[in-house]
Amino acid sequence: YGTLPEQLKRRTSFASRLRQLLRIRNQWGIATARQVDVPDVAHPGMLVMVHELETLDEQGLPIVQLTVLNMTGTAVDGTVRSEALP
């Protein structure tokens, strides 16, 4: 990987990409979001989490954020259904 200063000079390095993720996480308040659902999914290798962010939309409602993870080594297709989704 190289030293941290070397990594931060390269946009595609692990440290630079982690910095981008942490910036986005902080910007949208993802770390302090409230989990509102973990819906059932058809594939056992798929995980879906639904969160409400502290950030509000134009109507003053919490923004809904989805985390969709594929825990397998192959492509997975699926549908997400949750009462928490608009």
C-alpha positions, -999 to 999 in steps of 0.1 A, spaced: 0 0 0 28 25 8 29 51 35 -2 71 43 11 103 27 20 84 -5 -15 68 -6 -32 101 -1 -15 114 -32 -31 86 -53 -69 91 -58 -74 53 -63 -54 42 -32 -71 25 -3 -65 55 20 -79 80 -5 -110 59 -11 -115 55 26 -112 92 31 -139 97 4 -162 73 21 -157 89 55 -164 123 40 -196 112 25 -206 93 57 -200 125 77 -217 148 51 -250 128 51 -249 117 88 -249 80 79 -231 72 112 -260 87 132 -288 74 110 -317 55 125 -322 20 112 -359 15 104 -359 -18 86 -339 -49 76 -363 -64 50 -365 -100 40 -348 -108 7 -351 -137 -17 -314 -145 -18 -296 -157 13 -264 -139 3 -281 -105 1 -284 -80 30 -305 -49 29 -307 -22 55 -330 8 55 -320 40 74 -335 74 80 -309 101 79 -310 132 101 -308 152 69 -342 164 57 -356 166 22 -374 196 6 -407 186 24 -389 184 58 -390 146 58 -360 124 67 -340 112 37 -342 74 34 -308 56 27 -304 20 16 -274 -2 21 -276 -32 -2 -248 -58 2 -240 -88 -19 -222 -113 4 -215 -138 -24 -188 -140 -51 -214 -138 -79 -239 -113 -92 -273 -113 -74 -306 -98 -86 -333 -89 -62 -361 -67 -53 -363 -46 -21 -397 -41 -5 -400 -21 27 -428 -1 43 -401 24 52 -395 32 15 -415 60 -1 
